[in-house]
Amino acid sequence: MPEYKPLITTRRNILRGAGAGFGHLALAGLLGSLAKKASASELNALNPLAPKRPPLPVKAKRIIFLFMEGAMSSVDTFEYKPELEKRHGKSGPGGGTITASKFKFKQYGSSGAYFSELLPNIATHADEFCFLRGLYTDTPAHPQAVVQLHTGSANASLTRPSMGSWLLYGLGTENQDLPGYVTINPPVAFGGASNYGSAFLPAYYQGTAISDAGNMPNIQPSTTKQLEREQIDLIQDLNREVASYDGAPEAVDGVIKSYELGFRMQDSIPALLDISKEPQHVLDAYGVKPGLEGSFARQCLMARRLSEAGVRFVEIRQPNWDHHTNLHNGLIEQSRRVDQPTAALLADLKQRGLLEDTLVLFGSEFGRLPTSQGNDGRDHNITGYAMFMTGAGVKKGFSYGNTDELGMAAVEGRMHINDLHATLLALMGIDHEQLTYRYAGRDFRLTNVAGVVQRDVFA
């Protein structure tokens, strides 16, 4: 039997043990960090729509895009060009006859921003707007320009993911019982579903389409919830079996997650889109009414409700701004439909504190020329046009860029659609050059191989 020797504690033993302990501590810290990364990666794999921490400082948490489809004439609405009046009837650069607006303009607020008589309610928010006056794009055809506005590329041979899909991919969504990306009254023509699709991104990043009456197809169950749950579980077991095979398409995973989200949405979506529960004074403020006349008002109110509930990106649409003819009466009709609801949406967001972290964008796929087309129309203009933003992260009562004296071409602060997308992503805390997805052997991004963040518009 070996002789027992008591442990003698010496200074050398203490230092030796402590030294080994520091190594163990370092190893434990390293392993813990790796385990945390692994668990986070595993969590994202299990729930790719879980909220993600943006890599850059966050100025806005969500976006509402008010899309004026067909190319709203900014020189008749919020781009005052006195030179049009001075040179009315004369030949324009590149041909055509310079034509002044038939609508009276005046300045609003301490910023002195001009609006025409078409938009008196929106004009009351003049001091809150950040105008982008030097925009330009690549193609004068609606289908390509609308798709480029939504996806960053007009390349019809390879459909790209939409802007809302990229945001979901980069940031996830706050409310797991709702879709993170909703498009209300989406474009039917001009690219259709491509404007809110996920293309080669996984299917669960695509937008969810809703009608302007708040209807979502097939949201109401046709049987009891318990039986429906059992049916879904059976289908999901089969789907997961297919997904486990080598070479299984990613779409299967998207279907699995879509079934689960759809099941959860049955409880949340119908109530959320039922604007009849709003107080009468709110409905009156937005101008809610039945039929086509009240379509945009209903969309604006639904957009507020969806954003308040945590939806990351909401787009609403007012079509029929393509005024090659009937410009005068057409602008009166269209502006009447969007002016009051837009102003009410901004006021509602502000009084609820939502405008502090919500970015609102208002605009079209391109603009219209300062020259006439026929007796009462304007043709497309892709070389210089305007949009405006308000809300989280942008300067108030501020204009960035400008077109020439006629409103023909952007000459200052020129901003391509890729620059607009890069700027919007940066406001949401995303570096547009780092938000990539590998497909067909290369890394794709919303801004393609271009895009410059215009930080001059940041608050």
C-alpha positions as CSV (number, residue, x, y, z in Angstrom):
1,M,0.0,0.0,0.0
2,P,1.5,3.3,-1.0
3,E,2.4,5.8,1.7
4,Y,-0.1,8.6,2.1
5,K,1.4,12.0,1.4
6,P,-0.7,15.0,2.4
7,L,-1.1,17.7,-0.2
8,I,1.2,20.5,0.6
9,T,0.0,23.9,-0.5
10,T,2.9,26.0,-1.7
11,R,3.2,29.3,-3.6
12,R,4.5,27.3,-6.6
13,N,1.5,24.9,-6.5
14,I,-0.9,27.8,-6.3
15,L,0.6,29.5,-9.3
16,R,0.8,26.3,-11.3
17,G,-2.9,25.6,-10.6
18,A,-3.9,29.1,-11.3
19,G,-2.1,29.1,-14.6
20,A,-3.9,25.9,-15.7
21,G,-7.1,27.4,-14.5
22,F,-6.7,30.5,-16.7
23,G,-6.3,28.1,-19.6
24,H,-9.4,26.3,-18.7
25,L,-11.3,29.6,-18.3
26,A,-10.1,30.6,-21.8
27,L,-11.2,27.3,-23.3
28,A,-14.5,27.4,-21.5
29,G,-15.1,30.9,-22.8
30,L,-14.2,29.9,-26.4
31,L,-16.4,26.8,-26.3
32,G,-19.3,28.8,-24.8
33,S,-19.0,31.4,-27.6
34,L,-19.0,28.7,-30.2
35,A,-21.9,27.0,-28.5
36,K,-23.8,30.3,-28.5
37,K,-23.1,30.9,-32.2
38,A,-24.1,27.3,-32.9
39,S,-27.4,27.6,-31.0
40,A,-28.1,31.0,-32.7
41,S,-27.4,29.4,-36.1
42,E,-29.6,26.5,-35.2
43,L,-32.4,28.9,-34.0
44,N,-32.2,30.8,-37.3
45,A,-32.4,27.6,-39.2
46,L,-35.5,26.5,-37.3
47,N,-37.1,29.9,-37.6
48,P,-35.5,32.1,-40.4
49,L,-38.1,34.7,-39.8
50,A,-37.0,35.4,-36.2
51,P,-36.0,39.0,-35.5
52,K,-32.3,39.6,-36.3
53,R,-30.1,42.3,-34.9
54,P,-29.1,44.7,-37.7
55,P,-25.3,45.2,-38.2
56,L,-25.6,49.0,-38.5
57,P,-27.3,51.6,-36.3
58,V,-31.1,51.4,-36.7
59,K,-33.0,54.5,-37.7
60,A,-36.2,52.8,-38.8
61,K,-37.8,49.5,-37.8
62,R,-40.4,49.3,-40.6
63,I,-41.4,50.8,-43.9
64,I,-44.7,51.8,-45.4
65,F,-44.5,52.4,-49.2
66,L,-47.3,54.3,-50.9
67,F,-46.9,53.4,-54.5
68,M,-48.4,55.6,-57.2
69,E,-48.5,53.2,-60.1
70,G,-48.3,54.6,-63.6
71,A,-46.1,57.7,-62.9
72,M,-47.6,60.6,-61.1
73,S,-46.7,63.9,-62.6
74,S,-44.6,65.6,-60.0
75,V,-44.5,68.9,-62.0
76,D,-48.2,69.1,-61.5
77,T,-48.3,68.1,-57.8
78,F,-45.2,68.9,-55.7
79,E,-42.4,70.0,-58.1
80,Y,-43.0,73.7,-58.8
81,K,-41.1,75.0,-61.8
82,P,-41.7,78.7,-62.5
83,E,-39.8,78.4,-65.8
84,L,-42.6,76.2,-67.2
85,E,-44.9,79.2,-66.9
86,K,-42.4,81.6,-68.5
87,R,-41.7,79.3,-71.4
88,H,-45.1,77.8,-71.9
89,G,-45.8,77.0,-75.6
90,K,-42.1,77.2,-76.6
91,S,-40.1,74.2,-77.9
92,G,-38.6,72.1,-75.2
93,P,-35.1,70.5,-75.2
94,G,-35.2,67.4,-77.3
95,G,-38.5,68.4,-78.9
96,G,-42.0,68.8,-77.8
97,T,-43.8,71.9,-76.5
98,I,-43.2,73.1,-73.0
99,T,-46.4,73.1,-71.0
100,A,-47.1,74.8,-67.7
101,S,-49.2,73.1,-65.1
102,K,-52.8,74.0,-65.0
103,F,-52.8,73.9,-61.3
104,K,-51.9,76.7,-58.8
105,F,-48.9,76.1,-56.5
106,K,-48.2,77.7,-53.2
107,Q,-45.7,77.3,-50.3
108,Y,-46.4,75.6,-47.1
109,G,-44.8,75.5,-43.7
110,S,-41.6,77.1,-42.5
111,S,-39.7,75.0,-45.0
112,G,-41.6,76.8,-47.9
113,A,-42.2,73.5,-49.8
114,Y,-44.4,74.0,-52.8
115,F,-47.5,71.9,-53.4
116,S,-50.2,72.4,-56.0
117,E,-53.9,72.8,-55.2
118,L,-54.3,69.0,-55.9
119,L,-52.7,68.0,-52.6
120,P,-53.9,70.4,-49.9
121,N,-54.0,67.8,-47.1
122,I,-50.7,66.3,-47.8
123,A,-49.2,69.8,-48.0
124,T,-50.0,70.4,-44.3
125,H,-47.2,68.0,-43.5
126,A,-44.7,69.9,-45.6
127,D,-42.3,70.5,-42.8
128,E,-42.0,66.7,-42.1
129,F,-41.0,65.7,-45.6
130,C,-37.6,64.8,-46.9
131,F,-37.8,65.3,-50.7
132,L,-35.7,63.3,-53.1
133,R,-35.7,65.5,-56.2
134,G,-32.9,64.1,-58.3
135,L,-34.2,60.5,-59.0
136,Y,-33.6,58.8,-62.3
137,T,-34.0,55.2,-63.6
138,D,-33.1,53.1,-66.6
139,T,-36.2,52.3,-68.7
140,P,-39.3,54.3,-69.8
141,A,-41.5,51.2,-70.0
142,H,-43.8,50.6,-67.1
143,P,-43.3,46.8,-66.8
144,Q,-39.6,47.0,-66.5
145,A,-39.5,50.2,-64.4
146,V,-42.1,49.0,-61.9
147,V,-40.1,45.7,-61.5
148,Q,-36.9,47.6,-61.1
149,L,-38.4,49.9,-58.5
150,H,-39.4,46.8,-56.5
151,T,-36.5,44.4,-57.2
152,G,-33.6,46.6,-58.2
153,S,-33.3,45.1,-61.6
154,A,-35.3,45.4,-64.9
155,N,-33.7,42.2,-66.2
156,A,-36.7,40.1,-67.2
157,S,-34.6,37.0,-67.9
158,L,-33.8,36.6,-64.2
159,T,-36.4,37.7,-61.7
160,R,-34.9,39.1,-58.5
161,P,-36.2,39.1,-55.0
162,S,-38.4,42.1,-54.1
163,M,-37.2,44.9,-51.7
164,G,-39.6,43.6,-48.9
165,S,-38.2,40.1,-49.3
166,W,-34.7,41.3,-48.9
167,L,-35.7,43.2,-45.7
168,L,-37.3,40.0,-44.3
169,Y,-34.2,38.0,-45.2
170,G,-32.0,40.5,-43.5
171,L,-34.0,41.4,-40.4
172,G,-36.7,38.8,-39.9
173,T,-40.1,40.0,-38.5
174,E,-41.3,41.2,-35.1
175,N,-44.7,39.3,-35.0
176,Q,-44.4,35.6,-35.6
177,D,-48.2,35.3,-36.0
178,L,-48.3,37.7,-39.0
179,P,-46.5,37.8,-42.3
180,G,-43.5,40.1,-42.2
181,Y,-44.2,41.6,-45.6
182,V,-47.7,42.6,-46.8
183,T,-48.7,44.1,-50.1
184,I,-52.2,45.5,-50.3
185,N,-53.9,45.8,-53.8
186,P,-50.6,44.7,-55.5
187,P,-49.8,45.3,-59.1
188,V,-51.7,43.0,-61.5
189,A,-49.9,44.1,-64.6
190,F,-46.4,45.5,-64.8
191,G,-44.7,42.4,-63.5
192,G,-47.5,41.2,-61.3
193,A,-46.3,38.9,-58.5
194,S,-42.7,39.5,-59.4
195,N,-43.0,42.8,-57.5
196,Y,-43.6,41.1,-54.2
197,G,-42.1,37.7,-54.8
198,S,-39.0,36.2,-53.2
199,A,-37.5,34.8,-56.5
200,F,-34.5,32.7,-55.6
201,L,-34.7,33.5,-51.9
202,P,-36.6,30.9,-49.8
203,A,-40.4,31.1,-50.3
204,Y,-41.1,32.2,-46.8
205,Y,-39.6,35.6,-47.6
206,Q,-42.2,36.5,-50.2
207,G,-44.9,39.1,-49.7
208,T,-48.4,38.3,-48.7
209,A,-51.1,39.8,-51.0
210,I,-54.3,41.3,-49.6
211,S,-57.1,43.0,-51.4
212,D,-58.1,46.6,-50.7
213,A,-61.2,45.2,-48.9
214,G,-58.9,43.4,-46.4
215,N,-59.6,39.9,-47.8
216,M,-56.9,37.3,-47.8
217,P,-57.7,34.2,-49.9
218,N,-58.4,30.9,-48.0
219,I,-57.7,32.3,-44.6
220,Q,-61.0,31.0,-43.1
221,P,-60.9,27.3,-42.0
222,S,-63.4,24.9,-43.6
223,T,-63.4,22.6,-40.6
224,T,-62.8,22.6,-36.9
225,K,-59.5,23.9,-35.6
226,Q,-58.6,20.6,-34.0
227,L,-59.3,18.6,-37.2
228,E,-57.4,21.1,-39.3
229,R,-54.4,20.9,-36.9
230,E,-54.5,17.1,-37.4
231,Q,-54.6,17.4,-41.1
232,I,-51.7,19.9,-41.2
233,D,-49.7,17.7,-38.9
234,L,-50.1,14.8,-41.4
235,I,-49.2,16.9,-44.3
236,Q,-46.2,18.4,-42.5
237,D,-44.9,14.9,-41.6
238,L,-45.0,14.1,-45.4
239,N,-43.3,17.4,-46.2
240,R,-40.6,16.9,-43.7
241,E,-39.9,13.4,-45.1
242,V,-39.5,14.9,-48.6
243,A,-37.3,17.7,-47.2
244,S,-35.0,15.1,-45.5
245,Y,-34.0,13.6,-48.9
246,D,-30.7,14.7,-50.5
247,G,-31.4,17.3,-53.1
248,A,-34.8,18.2,-51.9
249,P,-35.9,21.6,-53.3
250,E,-35.8,24.6,-50.9
251,A,-39.4,25.2,-51.8
252,V,-40.5,22.3,-49.6
253,D,-39.1,24.0,-46.5
254,G,-41.0,27.2,-47.5
255,V,-44.2,25.2,-47.8
256,I,-43.7,23.7,-44.3
257,K,-43.2,27.2,-42.8
258,S,-46.1,28.7,-44.8
259,Y,-48.5,26.1,-43.5
260,E,-47.6,26.9,-39.9
261,L,-47.8,30.6,-40.5
262,G,-51.1,30.3,-42.3
263,F,-52.5,28.3,-39.4
264,R,-51.5,31.0,-36.9
265,M,-52.7,33.8,-39.1
266,Q,-56.3,32.4,-38.9
267,D,-56.6,33.9,-35.5
268,S,-54.8,37.2,-36.1
269,I,-55.3,38.4,-39.6
270,P,-59.2,38.6,-39.9
271,A,-59.5,40.8,-36.8
272,L,-56.5,42.9,-37.8
273,L,-57.8,43.7,-41.2
274,D,-61.4,44.4,-40.0
275,I,-61.2,48.2,-40.0
276,S,-64.9,48.5,-39.2
277,K,-63.9,48.2,-35.5
278,E,-62.1,51.5,-35.7
279,P,-63.9,54.6,-34.1
280,Q,-66.0,56.6,-36.5
281,H,-63.8,59.7,-36.2
282,V,-60.8,57.6,-37.4
283,L,-62.8,56.3,-40.4
284,D,-63.9,59.8,-41.2
285,A,-60.4,61.2,-40.9
286,Y,-59.1,58.7,-43.5
287,G,-62.1,59.1,-45.7
288,V,-63.1,55.5,-45.6
289,K,-66.1,54.7,-47.9
290,P,-67.2,51.7,-49.9
291,G,-66.1,50.9,-53.5
292,L,-63.3,52.2,-55.6
293,E,-63.5,55.7,-54.3
294,G,-62.5,54.6,-50.8
295,S,-59.9,51.9,-51.8
296,F,-56.8,53.9,-51.0
297,A,-58.3,55.1,-47.7
298,R,-58.9,51.5,-46.6
299,Q,-55.4,50.6,-47.6
300,C,-53.9,53.4,-45.6
301,L,-55.8,52.4,-42.4
302,M,-54.9,48.8,-42.9
303,A,-51.3,49.8,-43.4
304,R,-51.3,51.6,-40.0
305,R,-52.9,48.6,-38.3
306,L,-50.4,46.1,-39.8
307,S,-47.4,48.3,-39.0
308,E,-48.6,48.8,-35.4
309,A,-48.9,45.0,-35.1
310,G,-45.2,44.5,-36.1
311,V,-45.3,43.9,-39.9
312,R,-41.9,44.9,-41.2
313,F,-42.8,46.1,-44.7
314,V,-46.2,47.2,-46.0
315,E,-46.9,48.4,-49.5
316,I,-50.1,50.0,-50.7
317,R,-51.0,51.0,-54.3
318,Q,-53.0,53.6,-56.1
319,P,-53.1,52.7,-59.9
320,N,-54.0,54.8,-62.9
321,W,-51.5,57.7,-62.9
322,D,-50.5,57.0,-66.5
323,H,-51.8,60.2,-68.0
324,H,-50.8,60.3,-71.6
325,T,-54.3,61.8,-72.1
326,N,-56.9,63.3,-69.8
327,L,-54.1,64.7,-67.6
328,H,-56.2,67.5,-66.1
329,N,-59.2,65.6,-65.0
330,G,-57.3,62.5,-64.3
331,L,-55.0,64.2,-61.8
332,I,-58.0,65.8,-60.1
333,E,-59.6,62.4,-59.7
334,Q,-56.5,60.5,-58.6
335,S,-55.3,63.2,-56.2
336,R,-58.7,63.4,-54.5
337,R,-58.4,59.6,-53.8
338,V,-55.0,59.8,-52.1
339,D,-54.7,63.2,-50.6
340,Q,-56.9,62.9,-47.5
341,P,-56.0,59.2,-46.7
342,T,-52.2,59.9,-47.0
343,A,-52.4,62.9,-44.7
344,A,-54.6,61.0,-42.2
345,L,-52.1,58.1,-42.2
346,L,-49.2,60.4,-41.4
347,A,-51.2,62.2,-38.6
348,D,-52.3,58.8,-37.2
349,L,-48.8,57.4,-37.2
350,K,-47.5,60.5,-35.5
351,Q,-50.1,60.7,-32.7
352,R,-49.5,57.1,-31.9
353,G,-45.7,57.5,-31.7
354,L,-45.2,55.1,-34.7
355,L,-43.7,57.7,-37.0
356,E,-40.6,57.7,-34.7
357,D,-39.5,54.3,-36.0
358,T,-41.6,54.0,-39.2
359,L,-40.3,55.2,-42.5
360,V,-42.9,56.3,-45.1
361,L,-42.1,56.5,-48.8
362,F,-44.4,58.1,-51.4
363,G,-43.7,57.9,-55.1
364,S,-43.9,56.3,-58.6
365,E,-41.7,54.2,-60.9
366,F,-40.7,57.3,-62.8
367,G,-42.0,60.8,-63.6
368,R,-43.6,62.7,-66.5
369,L,-42.1,65.2,-68.9
370,P,-42.6,69.0,-68.7
371,T,-43.6,69.0,-72.4
372,S,-47.1,68.1,-73.7
373,Q,-48.3,64.9,-75.3
374,G,-51.3,65.6,-77.5
375,N,-53.8,68.1,-76.2
376,D,-53.9,67.0,-72.6
377,G,-51.1,64.7,-71.5
378,R,-47.5,64.1,-70.6
379,D,-45.2,61.3,-71.6
380,H,-42.8,59.3,-69.4
381,N,-39.7,60.9,-67.9
382,I,-36.9,58.7,-66.5
383,T,-34.2,61.3,-66.4
384,G,-35.4,63.3,-63.5
385,Y,-38.4,63.0,-61.0
386,A,-39.2,63.2,-57.3
387,M,-40.4,61.2,-54.4
388,F,-40.7,62.1,-50.7
389,M,-40.1,60.4,-47.4
390,T,-41.0,61.1,-43.8
391,G,-40.7,59.5,-40.4
392,A,-37.8,57.6,-38.8
393,G,-34.3,58.5,-39.7
394,V,-34.7,61.3,-42.3
395,K,-34.3,65.0,-42.2
396,K,-37.5,67.0,-41.9
397,G,-38.3,70.0,-44.2
398,F,-35.4,69.0,-46.4
399,S,-34.8,68.6,-50.1
400,Y,-32.0,66.5,-51.6
401,G,-31.0,67.0,-55.2
402,N,-32.9,68.8,-57.9
403,T,-33.9,68.7,-61.6
404,D,-33.1,71.4,-64.1
405,E,-35.3,74.5,-64.4
406,L,-37.9,72.7,-66.5
407,G,-38.0,69.4,-64.4
408,M,-36.6,67.5,-67.3
409,A,-33.4,65.9,-65.9
410,A,-31.7,65.4,-62.5
411,V,-28.8,67.8,-62.3
412,E,-28.0,67.9,-58.5
413,G,-27.9,65.0,-56.0
414,R,-28.6,62.5,-58.8
415,M,-30.0,59.3,-57.2
416,H,-30.5,56.1,-59.1
417,I,-33.0,53.5,-58.0
418,N,-30.1,51.4,-56.7
419,D,-29.1,54.4,-54.6
420,L,-32.6,54.7,-53.2
421,H,-32.6,51.0,-52.2
422,A,-29.1,51.3,-50.6
423,T,-30.3,54.3,-48.6
424,L,-33.5,52.6,-47.5
425,L,-31.6,49.5,-46.3
426,A,-29.1,51.7,-44.5
427,L,-32.0,53.4,-42.6
428,M,-33.1,50.0,-41.5
429,G,-29.6,49.2,-40.2
430,I,-28.4,47.0,-43.2
431,D,-25.3,47.4,-45.3
432,H,-26.5,46.8,-48.9
433,E,-23.2,45.4,-49.9
434,Q,-23.2,42.8,-47.2
435,L,-26.8,41.7,-47.6
436,T,-26.2,39.0,-50.2
437,Y,-27.6,35.6,-51.2
438,R,-25.6,33.0,-53.2
439,Y,-27.5,31.7,-56.2
440,A,-26.3,30.1,-59.5
441,G,-22.7,30.5,-58.4
442,R,-22.7,34.1,-57.5
443,D,-23.7,36.5,-54.7
444,F,-26.7,38.6,-55.5
445,R,-28.0,41.7,-53.7
446,L,-30.8,44.1,-54.0
447,T,-28.6,46.8,-55.4
448,N,-26.9,44.5,-57.9
449,V,-23.3,45.8,-58.3
450,A,-24.2,49.5,-57.7
451,G,-25.9,51.6,-55.1
452,V,-24.6,54.6,-53.0
453,V,-26.1,55.4,-49.6
454,Q,-27.1,59.1,-49.6
455,R,-26.3,59.9,-46.0
456,D,-27.2,63.6,-46.6
457,V,-30.8,62.7,-46.0
458,F,-30.2,61.1,-42.6
459,A,-31.4,63.0,-39.6
